[in-house]
Amino acid sequence: MIEAFTGLQVLLDDLFGSLLNINEFRTNIMRKILFIFASLPVLALSLVVEDDIPPMLQECYNEHTYSNSLDVQTNCLQKYLFHLFGNSTQQTLLDKNALDWIDSLGRSLHNRLKRQASYNTYSRYNRYNRYNRYNRYRRPIPSVDRRRVRKEIRTLTDQERQVFFDAINALKNDRSASPNQYDVLALMHQTGALASAHRGPNFPSWHRYFLLIFEEACIRKRSRFVLPYWDSSIDYRMSDPAESVLWTEIFLGNGRGVVYTGPFAMWKTPANNTYLRRDIPGANSSLVNPDTIVNVLRKRYNREILTPTATTDEDNLENHHDGVHRWVGGQDGHMGGLETSPQDPVFFLHHCYIDYIWEVFRERQQRLGINTEEDYPETNDENHHPNRMMDNLSPPRTNKWGYSNQFTERNGIYRYAPAPTCANRCGGAYDGYLFCNRRTGHCEPRTKRQFIDMGGFRNIDSPYINDQPMVASAGNIQAAQGGSFRPSSESRLSSSNPAPSILRHFETHIVDPRTRTTRKKRSIATFDTDNVAIQSSYHPNLLATIPVKIVNTHHLSGNNQNSFENINFVHQISTLNVSYETVGFSYNGNHTGHIIIDEKTQTAESTVMIAFKKPMFGVTTSHVRVYDSYGGICKPECFEPGSKFYKECSGVLKITADLPLMFNDLSEHIQDYQRPYMIFKCYN
């Protein structure tokens, strides 16, 4: 009641002080009257109230021991959203020109397959009629192998590698399809493909078709293009795979933060228009472990290596695949999210290697007399049914079609060069990239330091190498061989640009023990007035907002509580990203934002505006959550009407358009008299 009388006093002050601006005066009067009534106990049933967690979502949480895990919560939310909205959980927003272009790529691919099929017909005809003297139409088996040869990226020549980079950048720069041809392909990995191309027997099939369409697009840009693969099992053997020469401007660019070096430097992505970002090595992740991937290759049938029928995690090919996504993308990088991963070209190199492993497995099946084209596992998942049409890829083909032998047989489209081994001299790779470790008997990548020490810059030709003398590696050793690599991350650039909003991360099943402990991130922090960056995928006129307070409590270690006086400039400290997200249950959409917390401050508070679809008629129901960059979920508390206290709540809100209004338009700022309806308490 005291708050109500205080509000009346402020109201009277405005009555005599705001007569010069009638419209502003009327608006302020109305809002404060509504706030006064909202504060009175008689109006305890406000217009923003807590709602229950939907039973289906709660049931999913109950199935997991650690239901407060960010991964579990995200996966359960994604499944529930798919239940609500079907194939429309994410909007690809591709126009007709883009879809027609995708269709033309698929048709070019199928025409290529038809040409190859004619050779296959002759081959099979001769195989079974070679000794038939009555066969007047017998024709010889073609002696020329026309298949493209996919190689490990570090075994490519300088010219072959440059063709690869040029073709991908040509797609990125071609805006004849909106937003550009590369991003059009990347967006095909969303919507229905999230469910039908993952966690089931269609996983290798869908991605094989996807890779072929991508390769077809690149061939249009550079006719000699061949998609290479990245054998991450080679990097696994390194003591620190993040120091591999692969993550330099010679190959794929830096591996931490915004990608600012190499052929894909400063790429803008369709994920909230953010810069391409990586987080190597991601926490609780793994590259392909060469000692456990053999479990996959020893099996006989696809049901033994694919979800959900694989016996163990290490037998599951998709689990090995997931670990690499997490290793490259981590929590903040594009490769870490199902929707965003193809926006990093590393995606195609990685999936090409997964396809290579599957092809090696299929070749063994053929030697064992198993019909690889018919070995499609039985499934109760309708999305993975063998006769269901693949999502997004055009012209449409059945899920089972990807199991055909026509792609890789003698007169097919492509084949794989064997993975680098000491026996094949590491695939002929330049010694500065890969070398045979005689002690272990395996090929291993060179580190950045080793490459520089052996004078590697004198033996390569790359337009992306920086000529300026810079720090060579994480050890801060000055390069002395006439060249060096740029640092693996640029802190100022990474902290001043938001990370992509990732709705669903890849699951973690196989973890390299070296990545189990989450690393504390060191970065540059920018101090500004709001310290808030809001990313929204909706038209502003359709959005309403309410204030939410985020309280972060950081447990400082030791005596690291140094104070500093002047924070009006940019300087290097330890920071933490805290993300907030609103997901619609009564409408199809989400709104995300983030704030930057100084970890040297034990307690930090920020008030932000969360957005949701404006309840024009009826009720809007939204789920609100807040989590930090370490994967910790913040606990929600909701204001209890008629009191001054907050209590733990579900995080699900129900908002109506009835008076008094308790939400703002998106363009309006937080008013001093507005009490945050929710408080999220974060502990790290």
C-alpha positions in Angstrom: 0.0 0.0 0.0 2.9 2.3 0.7 4.0 1.9 -2.9 0.6 2.9 -4.1 0.5 6.2 -2.0 4.0 7.0 -3.2 2.8 6.5 -6.8 -0.1 9.0 -6.1 2.3 11.6 -4.9 4.4 11.3 -8.1 1.2 11.4 -10.0 0.3 14.8 -8.5 3.7 16.2 -9.2 3.3 15.3 -12.9 -0.2 16.9 -13.0 1.3 20.3 -12.4 4.6 19.8 -14.2 3.8 18.2 -17.6 1.0 20.5 -19.0 3.3 21.6 -21.9 3.2 18.2 -23.6 -0.4 16.9 -23.4 0.3 13.6 -25.2 3.3 12.7 -23.1 1.4 13.9 -20.0 -1.6 11.7 -20.8 0.6 8.6 -21.5 2.6 9.0 -18.2 -0.6 9.6 -16.2 -2.2 6.4 -17.6 0.8 4.2 -17.1 1.3 5.3 -13.5 -2.4 4.9 -12.6 -2.2 1.4 -14.0 0.9 0.7 -12.0 -0.8 2.0 -8.8 -3.7 -0.4 -9.3 -1.3 -3.2 -10.2 0.4 -2.7 -6.8 -2.8 -2.9 -4.8 -3.7 -6.2 -3.2 -7.2 -6.1 -4.6 -5.7 -6.5 -8.1 -3.5 -9.4 -7.2 -4.5 -11.3 -10.3 -2.2 -9.4 -12.7 -1.8 -9.7 -16.4 1.6 -11.5 -16.3 1.3 -14.6 -14.2 3.2 -17.9 -13.8 1.9 -20.9 -15.8 2.6 -24.6 -15.3 5.2 -26.4 -17.3 3.4 -28.4 -20.0 3.0 -32.1 -19.0 4.8 -33.4 -22.1 7.8 -31.1 -21.4 7.8 -32.0 -17.7 7.7 -35.7 -18.6 10.8 -35.3 -20.8 12.6 -33.5 -17.8 11.6 -36.4 -15.5 13.2 -38.9 -17.8 16.7 -37.5 -17.2 18.6 -37.6 -13.9 20.1 -34.2 -14.5 17.0 -32.3 -15.7 18.7 -29.0 -14.8 21.3 -29.6 -17.4 21.3 -27.1 -20.3 21.7 -29.8 -22.9 18.7 -31.8 -21.4 16.6 -28.7 -21.1 17.4 -27.6 -24.7 16.7 -31.0 -26.2 13.4 -31.4 -24.3 12.3 -27.9 -25.4 13.2 -28.7 -29.0 11.2 -31.9 -28.9 8.2 -30.1 -27.4 8.4 -27.3 -30.0 8.5 -29.9 -32.7 5.4 -31.5 -31.2 3.7 -28.1 -31.2 4.7 -26.8 -34.6 5.9 -29.8 -36.6 8.4 -28.9 -39.3 8.1 -25.2 -38.6 10.1 -24.9 -35.4 12.6 -22.7 -37.3 12.0 -20.5 -40.3 14.6 -20.8 -43.1 13.0 -17.8 -44.9 14.2 -18.8 -48.3 12.6 -17.2 -51.3 11.5 -18.8 -54.6 14.8 -18.0 -56.3 16.8 -19.8 -53.6 14.5 -22.8 -53.7 14.7 -23.0 -57.4 18.5 -22.8 -57.3 18.6 -25.7 -54.8 16.3 -27.7 -57.1 18.6 -27.0 -60.1 21.6 -28.3 -58.1 19.7 -31.5 -57.3 18.7 -31.9 -61.0 22.3 -31.4 -62.2 23.4 -34.1 -59.7 20.7 -36.5 -60.9 21.7 -35.9 -64.5 25.3 -36.7 -63.6 24.1 -39.9 -61.9 22.1 -40.9 -65.0 25.2 -40.5 -67.2 27.2 -42.7 -64.8 24.3 -45.2 -64.7 24.8 -45.9 -68.4 28.4 -46.9 -67.7 27.2 -49.1 -64.8 24.7 -50.8 -67.1 27.5 -51.8 -69.4 29.6 -52.9 -66.5 26.9 -55.2 -65.1 25.9 -56.4 -68.5 29.5 -57.6 -69.2 29.9 -59.0 -65.7 27.1 -61.5 -66.3 27.4 -62.0 -70.0 31.1 -62.0 -70.6 31.2 -65.5 -71.9 27.8 -65.4 -73.7 28.8 -65.8 -77.4 25.3 -65.1 -78.4 25.3 -61.6 -77.0 25.9 -59.4 -80.0 25.4 -56.2 -78.0 28.2 -56.9 -75.5 30.3 -53.8 -74.7 33.6 -53.5 -72.8 33.8 -52.3 -69.3 35.1 -48.6 -69.3 38.7 -48.6 -68.3 38.7 -44.9 -67.2 37.7 -44.2 -63.6 35.8 -40.9 -63.8 35.1 -40.6 -60.1 36.2 -37.5 -58.2 38.8 -38.4 -55.5 38.1 -36.9 -52.1 41.3 -36.4 -50.1 42.2 -35.4 -46.6 42.6 -31.6 -46.6 46.2 -31.6 -45.5 47.2 -33.8 -48.4 45.9 -31.4 -51.0 48.4 -29.4 -53.1 48.5 -25.6 -52.7 46.5 -25.3 -55.9 43.9 -27.9 -54.9 43.4 -26.2 -51.6 43.0 -22.8 -53.2 40.4 -24.1 -55.5 38.5 -25.4 -52.4 38.7 -22.0 -50.7 37.9 -20.0 -53.9 34.8 -22.0 -54.7 33.3 -21.6 -51.2 34.0 -17.9 -51.1 32.4 -17.6 -54.6 29.2 -19.1 -53.1 29.4 -16.8 -50.2 29.7 -13.7 -52.4 27.0 -14.8 -54.9 23.8 -13.0 -53.9 21.7 -14.2 -56.9 20.0 -16.3 -54.2 19.2 -14.6 -51.0 20.9 -14.1 -48.6 23.8 -15.7 -50.6 24.3 -19.1 -52.2 26.4 -20.5 -49.4 24.0 -19.5 -46.7 21.1 -20.9 -48.7 22.7 -24.3 -48.5 23.5 -23.9 -44.8 19.9 -23.1 -44.1 18.7 -26.4 -45.6 20.0 -28.0 -42.4 17.1 -26.5 -40.4 13.3 -27.1 -40.0 12.4 -30.7 -40.7 16.0 -31.8 -41.2 16.6 -31.3 -37.5 14.5 -34.3 -36.6 14.7 -36.4 -39.8 18.5 -36.2 -40.4 19.7 -36.8 -36.9 19.4 -39.5 -34.2 18.2 -42.2 -36.6 19.1 -44.4 -39.6 18.6 -41.5 -42.0 21.6 -39.6 -40.5 24.2 -40.9 -43.0 21.8 -41.0 -45.9 20.5 -37.4 -45.7 24.0 -36.0 -45.1 25.4 -37.9 -48.1 22.8 -36.3 -50.4 23.5 -32.9 -48.7 27.2 -33.2 -49.4 26.6 -34.1 -53.0 24.4 -31.0 -53.5 27.0 -28.8 -51.8 29.7 -30.3 -54.0 27.6 -29.7 -57.1 27.2 -26.0 -56.2 31.0 -25.6 -55.7 31.7 -27.3 -59.0 29.7 -24.6 -60.7 32.1 -22.1 -59.3 35.3 -24.0 -59.9 35.1 -27.0 -62.3 38.0 -28.8 -60.7 36.6 -28.6 -57.2 36.6 -31.8 -55.1 35.3 -31.8 -51.5 38.1 -32.8 -49.1 37.6 -34.4 -45.7 39.1 -33.6 -42.3 40.4 -36.7 -40.5 40.0 -35.5 -36.9 41.3 -38.8 -35.5 44.8 -37.7 -36.6 44.5 -34.5 -34.5 43.2 -36.5 -31.5 46.7 -38.0 -31.0 48.2 -34.6 -30.4 48.8 -33.4 -26.8 47.0 -30.2 -27.7 44.9 -30.5 -30.9 44.0 -26.8 -30.8 47.7 -26.0 -31.6 47.5 -27.9 -34.9 48.5 -25.9 -38.0 45.0 -26.7 -39.3 43.7 -23.8 -37.2 45.8 -21.1 -38.8 45.3 -18.8 -41.8 46.9 -21.5 -44.1 43.9 -23.8 -43.7 40.7 -23.0 -41.7 41.5 -19.8 -39.7 41.8 -19.3 -36.0 39.9 -21.6 -33.7 38.8 -19.3 -30.8 36.3 -16.5 -30.9 35.4 -14.6 -34.0 37.1 -16.1 -37.1 39.3 -13.2 -38.2 42.1 -15.1 -40.1 42.2 -17.4 -43.1 39.9 -17.9 -46.0 36.6 -17.4 -44.0 37.7 -14.4 -42.1 35.0 -12.0 -40.9 32.2 -14.0 -42.5 28.7 -12.7 -41.5 26.2 -15.5 -40.9 22.4 -15.7 -41.0 22.4 -16.7 -37.3 21.3 -13.2 -36.0 23.8 -11.7 -38.4 26.7 -12.7 -36.2 30.3 -13.2 -37.2 31.5 -16.8 -37.8 32.7 -18.0 -34.4 34.5 -21.0 -32.9 35.2 -22.2 -29.4 38.1 -24.7 -29.7 38.3 -26.9 -27.7 34.7 -27.0 -26.5 34.0 -28.3 -23.0 32.9 -32.0 -22.7 33.6 -32.8 -26.3 35.9 -35.1 -28.4 37.5 -35.4 -31.7 37.1 -38.8 -33.3 39.1 -41.2 -31.1 41.1 -43.5 -33.4 41.1 -46.2 -30.6 37.3 -46.3 -30.3 36.1 -45.6 -33.9 37.4 -49.1 -34.8 34.4 -50.4 -32.8 32.2 -49.0 -35.6 34.2 -50.5 -38.3 34.1 -54.0 -36.8 30.3 -54.2 -36.9 28.4 -55.9 -39.7 25.1 -54.1 -40.0 23.9 -50.5 -39.9 21.6 -51.2 -37.0 24.7 -51.9 -34.9 26.2 -48.4 -35.6 23.3 -46.0 -35.8 20.8 -44.5 -33.4 18.8 -45.8 -31.6 19.8 -49.4 -32.0 23.6 -49.2 -31.6 24.7 -51.2 -28.5 27.0 -48.7 -26.9 27.9 -45.1 -27.3 31.3 -46.0 -28.8 29.6 -48.2 -31.4 27.4 -45.3 -32.5 28.8 -43.4 -35.6 26.6 -40.4 -34.9 27.9 -40.1 -31.3 31.5 -39.8 -32.7 30.1 -37.2 -35.1 28.5 -35.2 -32.3 31.7 -34.9 -30.3 33.5 -33.1 -33.1 30.7 -30.6 -33.4 31.0 -29.8 -29.7 34.9 -29.7 -29.9 34.8 -27.0 -32.7 31.7 -25.1 -31.7 31.7 -25.4 -27.9 29.0 -23.3 -26.3 29.3 -20.2 -28.4 30.5 -21.3 -31.8 28.4 -22.0 -34.9 29.5 -25.6 -35.2 28.0 -26.4 -31.8 24.4 -25.9 -32.8 22.2 -28.1 -35.0 20.7 -25.2 -36.9 23.9 -23.1 -37.2 26.7 -25.7 -37.8 26.7 -25.6 -41.7 27.4 -21.9 -41.5 31.0 -22.9 -40.7 32.7 -24.6 -43.7 34.3 -27.0 -41.2 30.9 -28.7 -41.2 31.4 -30.0 -44.7 34.9 -31.2 -44.1 33.8 -33.0 -40.9 30.8 -34.6 -42.5 32.8 -35.7 -45.5 35.0 -37.6 -43.0 31.9 -39.2 -41.4 30.8 -40.2 -44.9 34.3 -41.7 -45.5 34.0 -43.8 -42.3 30.6 -45.0 -43.4 31.9 -45.9 -46.9 34.7 -47.9 -45.3 32.1 -49.7 -43.2 30.0 -50.4 -46.4 32.9 -51.7 -48.3 33.5 -54.2 -45.5 29.8 -55.2 -45.7 30.2 -55.9 -49.4 33.2 -58.1 -48.7 31.1 -60.0 -46.2 28.3 -60.5 -48.8 25.9 -58.1 -47.2 23.5 -56.1 -49.5 24.4 -52.6 -48.5 21.5 -51.0 -50.4 18.9 -53.0 -48.4 20.6 -52.8 -45.0 18.3 -49.9 -43.8 17.6 -50.5 -40.1 14.0 -50.9 -39.0 12.6 -47.9 -37.1 9.5 -46.7 -35.4 10.4 -43.1 -35.9 8.3 -41.8 -38.8 10.9 -39.1 -39.6 13.4 -41.9 -40.4 11.0 -44.2 -42.2 12.9 -45.6 -45.3 10.2 -44.6 -47.8 9.7 -41.1 -46.3 10.9 -38.2 -48.5 14.0 -36.4 -47.2 13.3 -33.0 -45.8 14.5 -29.8 -47.6 16.7 -31.5 -50.2 15.4 -31.3 -53.8 14.4 -33.0 -56.0 13.0 -35.1 -53.1 14.2 -38.7 -52.6 13.4 -41.3 -50.0 15.5 -41.7 -46.9 16.6 -45.1 -48.2 17.9 -43.7 -51.5 21.0 -42.5 -49.7 22.0 -46.1 -49.1 22.4 -46.7 -52.9 25.7 -47.9 -54.2 25.5 -45.7 -57.3 27.4 -42.8 -55.7 30.7 -44.6 -55.0 30.8 -47.8 -57.1 33.3 -48.1 -60.0 31.5 -45.8 -62.3 29.9 -43.6 -59.6 30.5 -40.0 -58.8 33.2 -40.1 -56.2 35.6 -42.2 -54.2 37.9 -41.6 -51.2 41.6 -41.6 -51.0 42.7 -43.6 -48.0 43.2 -41.7 -44.7 46.9 -40.7 -44.1 49.0 -43.4 -42.6 52.7 -44.0 -42.2 52.3 -46.8 -44.8 51.1 -44.3 -47.5 53.5 -41.6 -46.4 50.8 -39.6 -44.8 48.9 -39.4 -48.0 51.7 -37.5 -49.7 51.1 -34.5 -47.4 53.8 -31.8 -47.1 55.9 -32.6 -44.1 55.1 -29.3 -42.5 51.4 -30.3 -42.2 51.6 -34.1 -41.4 54.5 -36.3 -40.5 55.0 -39.9 -39.6 55.8 -40.3 -35.9 58.2 -43.3 -36.0 57.8 -43.8 -32.2 54.0 -44.3 -32.4 53.7 -45.5 -36.0 51.0 -42.9 -36.8 50.7 -39.8 -38.9 50.4 -36.7 -36.7 49.8 -33.0 -37.5 52.5 -30.4 -37.0 51.9 -27.8 -34.4 52.2 -24.1 -35.2 55.5 -23.9 -33.4 57.0 -26.9 -35.3 55.9 -25.5 -38.6 57.6 -22.2 -37.9 60.8 -23.9 -36.5 61.2 -25.9 -39.7 60.9 -22.9 -41.9 57.5 -23.9 -43.3 56.6 -20.5 -44.6 59.3 -20.8 -47.2 57.7 -23.9 -48.8 54.1 -23.0 -49.2 52.0 -20.6 -51.3 49.0 -19.1 -49.5 47.4 -15.7 -50.0 46.0 -15.7 -46.4 49.4 -15.7 -44.6 50.1 -12.6 -42.5 53.5 -11.1 -43.3 53.7 -9.0 -40.1 55.9 -10.4 -37.3 53.5 -11.5 -34.6 53.3 -13.9 -31.7 53.6 -17.4 -33.0 51.7 -19.5 -30.6 50.0 -19.6 -27.2 53.4 -19.7 -25.6 54.1 -16.1 -26.6 57.3 -17.1 -28.4 58.4 -14.6 -31.0 58.7 -16.1 -34.4 62.2 -16.1 -35.7 62.0 -17.8 -39.1 60.8 -14.9 -41.2 57.1 -15.5 -40.6 54.5 -16.3 -38.0 50.9 -17.0 -37.4 48.4 -14.6 -36.0 47.0 -15.3 -32.5 44.4 -18.0 -32.2 41.9 -15.5 -30.9 41.3 -11.7 -31.0 39.7 -10.9 -27.6 38.5 -7.4 -28.4 36.7 -8.5 -31.5 35.1 -11.6 -29.9 33.8 -9.8 -26.8 32.4 -6.8 -28.6 30.4 -8.9 -31.0 27.6 -11.2 -29.8 27.7 -15.0 -30.2 25.0 -16.7 -32.3 21.8 -17.7 -30.6 21.8 -21.5 -30.5 18.5 -23.2 -29.6 19.8 -26.8 -29.7 23.4 -28.0 -29.2 24.6 -31.3 -30.3 24.3 -34.0 -27.6 27.4 -35.2 -25.7 27.9 -39.0 -25.5 31.7 -39.4 -26.0 34.0 -37.1 -24.1 37.7 -36.7 -24.3 38.9 -36.5 -20.6 41.1 -33.5 -21.6 37.9 -31.4 -22.2 35.9 -32.4 -19.1 36.7 -29.3 -17.1 35.2 -26.1 -18.5 37.8 -23.5 -19.1 37.4 -20.1 -17.7 37.3 -17.7 -20.7 39.7 -14.7 -20.9 38.5 -11.9 -23.0 38.2 -8.1 -23.5 35.3 -6.5 -21.9 33.6 -3.3 -23.1 31.9 -1.2 -20.5 28.9 0.7 -21.9 25.6 2.1 -20.6 23.3 -0.8 -21.2 25.8 -3.7 -21.6 22.9 -5.5 -23.4 22.7 -6.8 -26.9 19.3 -7.9 -28.1 18.8 -10.3 -31.0 15.3 -10.6 -32.3 13.8 -12.6 -35.2 10.3 -10.8 -35.1 8.9 -7.6 -36.5 9.0 -5.0 -33.7 5.3 -4.1 -34.0 4.4 -7.7 -33.0 6.6 -7.7 -29.9 5.9 -6.7 -26.3 8.4 -6.6 -23.5 8.6 -6.8 -19.7 11.6 -6.2 -17.4 13.5 -9.1 -15.9 16.4 -8.9 -13.5 19.4 -11.1 -13.7 21.5 -11.5 -10.5 24.9 -13.3 -11.0 26.8 -14.5 -8.0 30.4 -15.5 -8.8 32.5 -17.5 -6.3 35.9 -15.8 -6.4 38.9 -18.0 -5.9 41.7 -17.0 -3.5 42.1 -13.3 -3.0 41.4 -12.3 -6.5 39.2 -9.4 -5.5 41.3 -6.5 -6.8 39.3 -3.3 -7.2 39.8 -0.9 -10.1 38.8 2.7 -10.3 38.4 3.7 -13.9 36.3 1.4 -16.1 35.5 4.0 -18.8 37.9 2.3 -21.2 38.4 -1.2 -22.7 40.9 -3.4 -20.8 41.5 -7.0 -20.4 39.6 -8.8 -17.6 37.8 -12.1 -17.2 34.2 -11.9 -18.4 31.2 -14.2 -18.6 28.4 -14.2 -21.1 24.9 -14.7 -19.7 22.2 -15.4 -22.3 18.4 -14.9 -21.9 15.8 -16.4 -24.1 12.0 -16.4 -24.6 10.5 -19.3 -26.5 6.9 -19.2 -27.5 4.5 -22.0 -26.6 1.3 -20.3 -27.9 3.2 -18.9 -31.0 6.1 -20.1 -33.1 9.1 -18.0 -32.4 11.8 -17.0 -29.9 13.7 -13.9 -28.8 17.3 -13.9 -27.4 19.8 -11.6 -25.9 22.9 -11.5 -23.8 24.8 -9.5 -21.2 28.4 -9.5 -20.3 29.3 -10.0 -16.6 32.6 -9.1 -15.0 33.8 -12.2 -13.2 36.0 -10.1 -10.9 32.7 -8.8 -9.4 31.3 -11.2 -6.8 27.7 -10.0 -7.4 26.4 -8.3 -10.5 22.8 -7.2 -11.4 21.3 -6.3 -14.7 17.8 -5.5 -15.8 16.9 -6.6 -19.3 13.7 -6.6 -21.4 12.5 -10.0 -22.5 10.3 -10.0 -25.6 7.3 -12.1 -26.6 4.5 -11.9 -29.1 2.1 -9.2 -28.2 -1.2 -10.7 -26.8 -3.6 -8.9 -29.2 -6.4 -11.3 -28.5 -6.5 -14.2 -26.1 -3.4 -15.4 -24.1 0.3 -15.5 -25.0 2.3 -18.3 -23.3 6.1 -18.2 -23.3 9.0 -20.0 -21.6 11.8 -17.8 -20.3 15.2 -19.1 -19.3 18.6 -17.6 -18.5 22.0 -19.5 -18.7 25.7 -18.7 -18.7 28.4 -19.6 -21.1 29.5 -22.4 -18.9 26.2 -24.2 -19.4 24.8 -23.3 -16.0 21.0 -22.6 -15.8 19.8 -19.7 -13.7 17.0 -20.3 -11.2 13.8 -18.3 -12.0 11.7 -16.5 -9.3 8.4 -14.7 -9.9 6.9 -11.8 -8.1 4.1 -12.8 -5.8 1.2 -10.3 -6.3 0.0 -8.7 -3.1 3.4 -9.0 -1.5 6.9 -7.6 -1.8 8.5 -11.1 -2.3 9.6 -13.4 -5.1 9.2 -17.2 -5.0 10.6 -20.0 -7.2 8.6 -20.5 -10.3 8.5 -22.6 -13.5 9.8 -19.9 -15.9 6.6 -20.3 -18.0 4.6 -17.0 -18.3 1.0 -16.4 -19.3 0.3 -12.9 -20.6 -3.1 -11.3 -21.5 -4.1 -8.0 -23.1 -6.6 -7.2 -20.3 -6.2 -4.0 -18.4 -4.2 -2.9 -16.6 -1.4 -3.5 -19.1 1.8 -4.8 -17.6 3.9 -4.9 -20.7 5.6 -2.4 -23.0 6.1 -2.0 -26.7 9.5 -3.0 -27.9 10.6 0.6 -28.5 9.9 1.7 -25.0 12.6 1.8 -22.3 12.4 0.3 -18.8 10.5 2.8 -16.6 11.7 3.5 -13.1 8.4 2.5 -11.5 8.3 -0.9 -13.2 9.1 -3.8 -10.9 10.7 -6.8 -12.7 8.2 -9.6 -12.7 10.9 -12.2 -12.7 14.4 -12.5 -11.2 16.9 -15.1 -12.4 19.6 -16.0 -9.9 22.8 -17.4 -11.5 25.6 -19.1 -9.6 29.1 -19.9 -11.0 
